[in-house]
């Protein structure tokens, strides 16, 4: 039966989680991919556009469009690196910082509600991380 296949189950679980996150984040002008970029940029260390792409395992051609969209909405800006003037880094704006904080709370709540039917949501998450070798 198709619904017994791991790939089918993972694909459809991801689709439902993505749908829930998209709906919850939409009023804040974000989607899950946007939030992932903001999360990488908010990591505390100044990252170049290519470093953000690498951290998120996103194609380097796609990251430019993602960052452009966030920049157009005022969430991030490209700046010269204070350590190396030849290098540009991506930084959160004040709006980006406040929106990121709100969006992270929303993401955590959506995940908590999504995992609520499981006996041990924390265990499920750690099992998935083990499968990824993390």
N, C-alpha and C positions, 0 to 999 in steps of 0.2 A: 504494500500500500504506500502511495506517495507520501502521505502525511506521517509515516514512520521514519522517513529519511531525514537524517541530521541536517543536510543542506537545506531542504525544504523548510524545516522547523526554524533554523537560524535565520533564513531569509525573511520569513514571515514575522518572526518576533522582532527583527530589526525594523521591518516596515511599520509595525504597530508602534514601536517606541519612537521612531522618527516622526510619525504622524502626530503622536501626543506632544512631543517636544516642539514641533513646528507650530502647532496650534497654540501652545502656551507661550512661545517666544514671539509670535507674530505681532502682538500689540506693542512690543518694544523694538520693532524694526529689525529683528534678527531671525536667523534660522540656525540649525545645528552646526552647519559648516562655519557660519560667521562666529558663533560662540567658540568653536574650537580654535579659530585664529586669534580671537581676543584672549583666550586662555593661554595660548603660547606666548603672545605678546606680553601678557601680564605676569609671566613667569619670574620676573625680577631682574633678569639679565638682558641687556640690550641685544636684540637679534636683528640680523639683516633679513631681507625678504627671503633669500635662499635658505637661511637658517630656520626660518619659520616653516618653509616648505618641507625641509628635511625632518624637522621635529614632528610634523603632522603626517609625514609620508604622503605628501601631496605633490603632484607633478609641478615642476617649477614654472611651467607656462600657465597653469591654473591659478597659482597663488597670486600672481599679479592682478588678475581679475577680481579675486576675492578681496585683496587689500585695497584695490581701487574702489570697490563698492563700499567698503567700510570707511575709507577716507572721504568719499563723496557724501556719506551720511554723517561725517564729523566724529566718528568713533576712534580713528587712528590718524596718525600723521607720520610722514617720513621725515627724519631729521638726520643731520650729520652726526656721526658718532663722536662723542667728546674725546675718546681715546685715539681715534684715527680719522682725521678729517676727510680722507679719501673714501670712507665707508659710510653708507647710509644705514640707519636702523629704523625699525618700525616701533612707534610708541603710542600708548593709549593717550587720548586727549582727556580732559576733565569729564566730558560727556561719556567718553568710552569707559572710563574707570567706574562711574556711577552705574552706567548701563550694564557693564560686565558684572558688577556686584549683584545687581538685581537679577540678571539672567542666570547667574550661577545658583542663586537661591531657588529660582524656578526650576532649573535643571535637576537639582537635587530632590526637590519635591516631586517632580514628575517621575524620576527614577524610583523614589521610595514608593509611590503609589503603584507604579508599574510592577515592581518586584513584590508587592504586598501579598499576592496569592502564593508565593513560594514559602516553604517552611523556613528557609535560611537564605535570604537574599545576599548577605555578605559572603556566604560560602559559594553561592552561584557566581558572583563576581570574581572571587579568587580562583575558582575553577576555570573560568574563561581566561583569566590572566595566565594561569599555568599552561593552558593550551597555546597561548601566544608566546610562551617562554619569557614572561615578564615577572 
